[in-house]
Amino acid sequence: MEKATVQSIDRALTIIETLASEKDGLGVTEIAGKVSLHKSTVHRLLSALAERGYVEQRAGSAYRLGMKLVELSSLYLNQVELKTEAQPYLRWLLQKTRQPVHLSILEDLEIVYIDKIESIHSIRMYSQIGRRCPAMCTAMGKALLSGLPDAELCAKVRAAKIPTYTSRSITDPALLIKEIRSARAQGWSRDDQEHEPGIRCIAAPIRDYRGNVIAAVSTSGQKQILSPARDQEIAGFVMEAAESISQRIGYHP
Protein backbone atom coordinates (compact mmCIF):
# COMPACT_ATOMS: atom_id res chain seq x y z
CA MET A 1 0.00 0.00 0.00
CA GLU A 2 1.37 3.42 -0.96
CA LYS A 3 2.52 5.76 1.79
CA ALA A 4 -0.02 8.44 0.79
CA THR A 5 -2.89 5.94 1.04
CA VAL A 6 -1.79 4.78 4.48
CA GLN A 7 -1.50 8.41 5.60
CA SER A 8 -5.04 9.18 4.37
CA ILE A 9 -6.44 6.15 6.20
CA ASP A 10 -4.61 7.16 9.38
CA ARG A 11 -5.94 10.72 9.15
CA ALA A 12 -9.51 9.53 8.50
CA LEU A 13 -9.37 7.24 11.54
CA THR A 14 -8.00 10.08 13.65
CA ILE A 15 -10.99 12.21 12.65
CA ILE A 16 -13.40 9.39 13.55
CA GLU A 17 -11.73 8.94 16.94
CA THR A 18 -11.89 12.69 17.55
CA LEU A 19 -15.60 12.87 16.74
CA ALA A 20 -16.28 9.85 18.97
CA SER A 21 -15.69 11.98 22.09
CA GLU A 22 -17.72 14.97 20.87
CA LYS A 23 -21.43 14.48 21.62
CA ASP A 24 -22.49 17.68 19.90
CA GLY A 25 -20.21 17.25 16.90
CA LEU A 26 -17.54 19.57 15.51
CA GLY A 27 -17.16 21.92 12.59
CA VAL A 28 -14.42 21.61 9.99
CA THR A 29 -12.31 24.33 11.60
CA GLU A 30 -12.56 22.72 15.05
CA ILE A 31 -11.67 19.29 13.69
CA ALA A 32 -8.72 20.72 11.77
CA GLY A 33 -7.41 22.29 14.96
CA LYS A 34 -7.75 19.12 17.01
CA VAL A 35 -6.09 16.82 14.46
CA SER A 36 -3.51 19.38 13.28
CA LEU A 37 -4.47 19.25 9.61
CA HIS A 38 -5.33 21.88 7.02
CA LYS A 39 -9.05 22.65 6.66
CA SER A 40 -9.08 21.61 3.00
CA THR A 41 -7.62 18.20 3.91
CA VAL A 42 -10.16 17.71 6.69
CA HIS A 43 -13.01 18.71 4.39
CA ARG A 44 -11.87 16.23 1.73
CA LEU A 45 -11.65 13.39 4.26
CA LEU A 46 -15.01 14.27 5.83
CA SER A 47 -16.66 14.23 2.41
CA ALA A 48 -15.32 10.73 1.75
CA LEU A 49 -16.38 9.50 5.20
CA ALA A 50 -19.84 11.06 4.85
CA GLU A 51 -20.36 9.42 1.48
CA ARG A 52 -19.84 6.01 3.12
CA GLY A 53 -21.98 6.88 6.15
CA TYR A 54 -19.16 6.96 8.71
CA VAL A 55 -19.85 10.61 9.56
CA GLU A 56 -22.84 12.84 8.97
CA GLN A 57 -23.39 16.58 8.95
CA ARG A 58 -26.25 17.84 11.06
CA ALA A 59 -27.90 21.27 11.07
CA GLY A 60 -25.35 24.01 10.65
CA SER A 61 -21.81 22.83 10.10
CA ALA A 62 -21.27 20.24 12.85
CA TYR A 63 -20.12 16.75 11.91
CA ARG A 64 -20.94 13.70 14.02
CA LEU A 65 -20.32 9.99 13.76
CA GLY A 66 -22.66 8.33 11.27
CA MET A 67 -24.90 5.29 11.55
CA LYS A 68 -22.50 3.14 9.54
CA LEU A 69 -20.30 2.79 12.61
CA VAL A 70 -23.30 1.76 14.69
CA GLU A 71 -24.21 -0.80 12.04
CA LEU A 72 -20.71 -2.29 11.97
CA SER A 73 -20.51 -2.37 15.76
CA SER A 74 -23.88 -4.11 15.96
CA LEU A 75 -22.84 -6.71 13.38
CA TYR A 76 -19.66 -7.43 15.31
CA LEU A 77 -21.42 -7.67 18.68
CA ASN A 78 -24.15 -9.86 17.20
CA GLN A 79 -21.53 -12.26 15.83
CA VAL A 80 -19.78 -12.42 19.20
CA GLU A 81 -23.08 -13.08 20.98
CA LEU A 82 -24.13 -15.59 18.33
CA LYS A 83 -20.88 -17.56 18.62
CA THR A 84 -21.12 -17.61 22.41
CA GLU A 85 -24.74 -18.77 22.48
CA ALA A 86 -24.21 -21.29 19.67
CA GLN A 87 -21.21 -23.10 21.16
CA PRO A 88 -23.08 -25.63 23.37
CA TYR A 89 -25.37 -26.60 20.48
CA LEU A 90 -22.53 -26.88 17.98
CA ARG A 91 -20.83 -29.30 20.37
CA TRP A 92 -24.09 -31.22 20.81
CA LEU A 93 -24.43 -31.49 17.03
CA LEU A 94 -20.83 -32.69 16.78
CA GLN A 95 -21.59 -35.44 19.30
CA LYS A 96 -24.65 -36.50 17.32
CA THR A 97 -22.99 -36.60 13.89
CA ARG A 98 -19.27 -37.00 14.72
CA GLN A 99 -18.61 -34.83 11.67
CA PRO A 100 -17.35 -31.22 11.29
CA VAL A 101 -19.87 -28.58 12.37
CA HIS A 102 -19.93 -25.02 11.01
CA LEU A 103 -21.59 -21.70 11.82
CA SER A 104 -21.80 -19.04 9.11
CA ILE A 105 -23.40 -15.76 8.11
CA LEU A 106 -24.31 -14.28 4.71
CA GLU A 107 -22.54 -11.30 3.16
CA ASP A 108 -23.84 -10.41 -0.29
CA LEU A 109 -23.82 -13.78 -2.08
CA GLU A 110 -21.09 -15.35 0.02
CA ILE A 111 -21.13 -17.28 3.26
CA VAL A 112 -18.54 -16.42 5.88
CA TYR A 113 -17.55 -19.11 8.38
CA ILE A 114 -17.56 -17.61 11.89
CA ASP A 115 -17.09 -20.83 13.86
CA LYS A 116 -16.08 -24.43 13.29
CA ILE A 117 -15.72 -27.53 15.45
CA GLU A 118 -14.06 -30.71 14.24
CA SER A 119 -13.94 -34.21 15.62
CA ILE A 120 -10.53 -35.87 15.78
CA HIS A 121 -12.11 -38.70 13.80
CA SER A 122 -13.58 -36.53 11.05
CA ILE A 123 -12.06 -35.77 7.67
CA ARG A 124 -10.13 -32.57 7.10
CA MET A 125 -12.23 -30.13 5.07
CA TYR A 126 -11.23 -27.06 3.13
CA SER A 127 -12.94 -24.69 5.56
CA GLN A 128 -11.70 -22.30 8.23
CA ILE A 129 -13.04 -19.45 10.32
CA GLY A 130 -13.16 -16.28 8.23
CA ARG A 131 -13.12 -18.09 4.92
CA ARG A 132 -15.72 -17.16 2.31
CA CYS A 133 -17.57 -19.43 -0.12
CA PRO A 134 -20.19 -18.74 -2.79
CA ALA A 135 -23.60 -19.17 -1.20
CA MET A 136 -25.25 -20.82 -4.18
CA CYS A 137 -23.27 -24.06 -4.12
CA THR A 138 -23.30 -24.74 -0.37
CA ALA A 139 -25.96 -26.04 1.99
CA MET A 140 -25.33 -23.16 4.39
CA GLY A 141 -25.68 -20.68 1.57
CA LYS A 142 -29.00 -22.15 0.50
CA ALA A 143 -30.23 -22.06 4.10
CA LEU A 144 -29.24 -18.40 4.40
CA LEU A 145 -30.72 -17.47 1.01
CA SER A 146 -33.98 -19.21 1.97
CA GLY A 147 -34.59 -16.34 4.38
CA LEU A 148 -34.84 -13.78 1.58
CA PRO A 149 -38.24 -12.66 0.26
CA ASP A 150 -39.01 -14.69 -2.85
CA ALA A 151 -38.82 -11.75 -5.26
CA GLU A 152 -35.41 -10.73 -3.90
CA LEU A 153 -34.18 -14.33 -4.03
CA CYS A 154 -35.19 -14.74 -7.67
CA ALA A 155 -33.64 -11.41 -8.66
CA LYS A 156 -30.33 -12.18 -6.95
CA VAL A 157 -30.01 -15.70 -8.36
CA ARG A 158 -30.93 -14.68 -11.90
CA ALA A 159 -28.51 -11.75 -11.86
CA ALA A 160 -25.60 -13.71 -10.38
CA LYS A 161 -22.84 -15.61 -12.10
CA ILE A 162 -23.36 -19.05 -10.57
CA PRO A 163 -20.01 -20.78 -9.97
CA THR A 164 -19.20 -24.36 -10.94
CA TYR A 165 -17.02 -26.37 -8.58
CA THR A 166 -17.93 -29.96 -9.40
CA SER A 167 -19.94 -31.87 -11.99
CA ARG A 168 -22.82 -31.82 -9.49
CA SER A 169 -22.93 -28.02 -9.05
CA ILE A 170 -26.37 -26.57 -9.85
CA THR A 171 -25.85 -23.85 -12.47
CA ASP A 172 -29.40 -23.47 -13.81
CA PRO A 173 -30.99 -20.46 -12.01
CA ALA A 174 -34.47 -22.00 -12.17
CA LEU A 175 -33.29 -25.25 -10.59
CA LEU A 176 -31.35 -23.38 -7.92
CA ILE A 177 -34.35 -21.23 -7.02
CA LYS A 178 -36.47 -24.39 -6.80
CA GLU A 179 -33.86 -25.97 -4.49
CA ILE A 180 -33.79 -22.94 -2.18
CA ARG A 181 -37.58 -22.75 -2.09
CA SER A 182 -37.62 -26.42 -1.09
CA ALA A 183 -35.12 -25.64 1.68
CA ARG A 184 -37.37 -22.83 2.89
CA ALA A 185 -40.40 -25.15 3.01
CA GLN A 186 -38.74 -28.09 4.75
CA GLY A 187 -36.49 -26.12 7.10
CA TRP A 188 -33.15 -27.53 5.93
CA SER A 189 -30.92 -27.54 2.87
CA ARG A 190 -28.49 -29.92 1.23
CA ASP A 191 -25.22 -29.73 -0.68
CA ASP A 192 -24.76 -33.03 -2.49
CA GLN A 193 -21.10 -32.80 -3.59
CA GLU A 194 -21.77 -29.45 -5.23
CA HIS A 195 -18.84 -27.63 -3.64
CA GLU A 196 -16.32 -30.36 -2.86
CA PRO A 197 -16.20 -33.75 -4.63
CA GLY A 198 -17.30 -36.56 -2.35
CA ILE A 199 -18.54 -34.22 0.41
CA ARG A 200 -22.18 -33.85 1.40
CA CYS A 201 -23.57 -31.24 3.77
CA ILE A 202 -26.84 -30.58 5.61
CA ALA A 203 -27.65 -27.08 6.96
CA ALA A 204 -30.48 -25.21 8.68
CA PRO A 205 -31.15 -21.48 9.23
CA ILE A 206 -30.83 -19.62 12.53
CA ARG A 207 -33.36 -16.84 13.21
CA ASP A 208 -33.21 -13.76 15.42
CA TYR A 209 -35.95 -12.36 17.66
CA ARG A 210 -37.70 -10.84 14.62
CA GLY A 211 -37.76 -14.17 12.79
CA ASN A 212 -35.15 -13.06 10.26
CA VAL A 213 -32.57 -15.58 9.08
CA ILE A 214 -29.22 -14.26 10.34
CA ALA A 215 -26.97 -17.33 10.26
CA ALA A 216 -26.85 -21.03 9.47
CA VAL A 217 -25.48 -24.16 11.09
CA SER A 218 -24.33 -27.27 9.25
CA THR A 219 -22.59 -30.60 9.44
CA SER A 220 -20.57 -32.10 6.60
CA GLY A 221 -18.93 -35.39 5.78
CA GLN A 222 -17.94 -37.91 3.16
CA LYS A 223 -20.77 -39.18 0.99
CA GLN A 224 -20.35 -42.69 2.43
CA ILE A 225 -20.97 -41.36 5.97
CA LEU A 226 -23.58 -38.65 5.32
CA SER A 227 -25.34 -40.72 2.69
CA PRO A 228 -28.68 -39.70 1.14
CA ALA A 229 -30.34 -42.44 3.21
CA ARG A 230 -29.39 -40.47 6.35
CA ASP A 231 -30.58 -37.06 5.15
CA GLN A 232 -33.74 -36.99 7.27
CA GLU A 233 -31.91 -38.23 10.37
CA ILE A 234 -29.06 -35.71 10.02
CA ALA A 235 -31.45 -32.90 9.07
CA GLY A 236 -33.37 -33.55 12.28
CA PHE A 237 -30.22 -33.06 14.36
CA VAL A 238 -29.18 -29.95 12.44
CA MET A 239 -32.63 -28.35 12.67
CA GLU A 240 -32.77 -29.07 16.39
CA ALA A 241 -29.42 -27.33 16.88
CA ALA A 242 -30.53 -24.37 14.72
CA GLU A 243 -33.83 -24.03 16.58
CA SER A 244 -32.08 -24.16 19.97
CA ILE A 245 -29.60 -21.45 18.95
CA SER A 246 -32.45 -19.34 17.56
CA GLN A 247 -34.35 -19.55 20.83
CA ARG A 248 -31.22 -18.66 22.80
CA ILE A 249 -30.93 -15.40 20.88
CA GLY A 250 -34.60 -14.49 21.29
CA TYR A 251 -36.55 -16.24 18.54
CA HIS A 252 -40.04 -17.47 19.42
CA PRO A 253 -41.92 -19.38 16.71
N, C-alpha and C positions, 0 to 999 in steps of 0.2 A: 504494500500500500504506500502511495506517495506521501512524502512528508506533509505537503499542503493539505491533503485529505485528512490525515491523522490530526493535524492542528485544527481543522474545521470541526471535526467530531468532538475533540476535546473542548473547544470553545462552546459548542452547542450544549454539551453536557454540563458545563460550568453555568451556563445561563439557566438550564432546567433546575440545577441544584440551588441556584440563587433564588429563583422564583418559588421554590418549594417552601421556603421559610417566610414568604411574604403573603400573608392572608389577603391583603387588599390589592395585591398586584403592584407592578412597577411600570413606569414609562420607559421609553427608549433611553432617555438621558440618564435616568437613575440606574438602569441596568448597566449602561456603558461605564458609569462611574464605579460601580461595585465590582465589575469584572475586568476593569482596566483595558477596555477596548474602544476603538473609535465608534462613534454613533452609526456611521454608514455600515460598518461590519456587523454591529449588533442588529441593525434593521434587516440586513440581508439574512442573517441566521434566524431571526424571529420569523421572517416571512416563510422560510423553508420549514421551520418547526410548526408554524400555524397551518400550513398547507397539509401537513400530515396529521394534524390534530393534537400535537404534543403541547402546544400553547394556544391560547385564544385571547383575543383582544376584546375587552368589555367596553362599556360606555366610556367615552373620553379616549384616553390614550394608554390606559393601564393594561398590561399583559399579565395573564395568570396561566397556571398549568391547565392543560386541556384534558378532555375526557379520555383521550387515547391512553394516557398513563394510567388512569383508573381502570380502563378495560384490560390493559396488559397485566396490571397488578392482580386484578380479579381472576384472570385466566391462570396466572401462576399459583395463586392461593388455592383456587379450585382444584388444580392438579395435585398440589401437595395434600389437600384434604382428601381428595379422591384416592390417592395412593395409600394414605394411612388407613382409611376406612376399608379399602378393598383387600388389604393384605391377608386378613384371616380367611377370607373366602377364596382368594387365589390359592392359598395353601390347602384349603379343604378340597378345591377342585383338583389340585395336583395329587392329593392322596387318592381321590376317586379314579383318576385317569392314568396316573403314573406317567404322564406325558407333559412336555413343556406347556406352561400357561402364560398367556400374555394379556396385558392391559394396554389399550391404545385410545387415542382421540383422533378426530378428523380435522385436517387443515386443508382447505380447498378440496382437491380431489386426491389427497394423500392421507394415509394413516401414519401416525407417529407413535411408536412404541414408547410408553412411559413407565412400564414395569414388566418384568419377566422373572419367572421362577422355573428352574429346571430340576428334574430328578437326576440323580447320578446314573440312573439306569436308562435315561432317555437318550435319543439321538441328538447330535449337535445340529442345530438349525442356523440358517443364515439370518439371524435376527439379533438385535441388541437394542438396549434402551437408547432412545434418541434417533434411531434409524427410521427412515421414511420408506413407504412402499405405495405404489399406486392402489387406490381404494378399489378399483373395479375388478381386480383379479384376486382379491383376498376375501376370506370369509368375514374378517373384521370390517373391512371396507364396506362390504354389502350390508352388514348389520348397521353400520353408521349411516350409510346412505338411505337405509330403509326409514330413517327418521325424518327425511325431507318430505315436504308436501309433494304430491304426485307430479304436479305441473313443473315444479322446480327440478325434481329428479329427472324427468324426461328431457327437459331442456339441457341440463348439465351433461347427461349421458350422450345425447345426440350431438352436442357441440364438442365433445371431448375426442381426443385421439386415444383410442383404447389400445393399451399396450399388449403385446403378445410375448409371453414368457415360455410357454410350452405348447405342445400340440393340442392341449385340452383347454387353453385359454379361450374364454368367450369374447369374441370380437364383434359380433352382430349386436348393435345397439338395442334392437327390439328384443332379442333373447336375453340380454343383460337386464333390461328393464323388467322383463317378465320374472327373471330370477330374483331380483331385489323385491319386487312386489310379493312374491311367494314368501321371501324371508320376513317381510313385514307382517304377513298374515299368520305365519306359523310361529313367529317369535324367535327364530334362529336361522342362521345362514351357513352355507357350506362352500368350501373351496376344495374341489376334487382334482388335485394335482394341476391347478391352473397357474400357480405361481412358482412352485418348485416341483420338479418331476418326482413322483413317488411319494409326495407328502399330501396328506389330507388334513383339513382343518374344519372345526365347528365353532361358531361364534354366536354371541347373543348381545343385544344392546343394553346399555345401562342408562337409566333415566334420572333426571333431577327432580326437584320438588314440583316443577311445573309440568312434568311429563315429557319434557324434551329429551331426545337422545343426545347424550353428551360424551359417551365413551362406549367401548365394547370390550368384552372379555372373550378369550378363546382358548382352546387347547388344540394341539397339532401333533401329528405323528405319522409314521410310515403307513402306507396304504394297507399293509398286512395286519397292522395293529388297530388302526382306526378304520376298519373296513366299512363299506356301505351297510352291511348287516347290523352294525353297531350304531348307526347314525341316530336313531331315536333314543337309545340308551345314553349316548354321550351328550346329545342335545339336551336331554333332561337334566343332567348334571350341570351343564354350562348355563342353561336358563335359570336353574336354581341359584347358582352363584351370582349371576347378573341381577336377579330379582332381590337377593339379599343385600348386595351392594347398593342397589337403587334405594331400597328402604332405609339403609343406614344414612344416606345423604338426603333423606327427606321425601322420597317418592311414596305416594299412597295411591294404589290403583283405584 
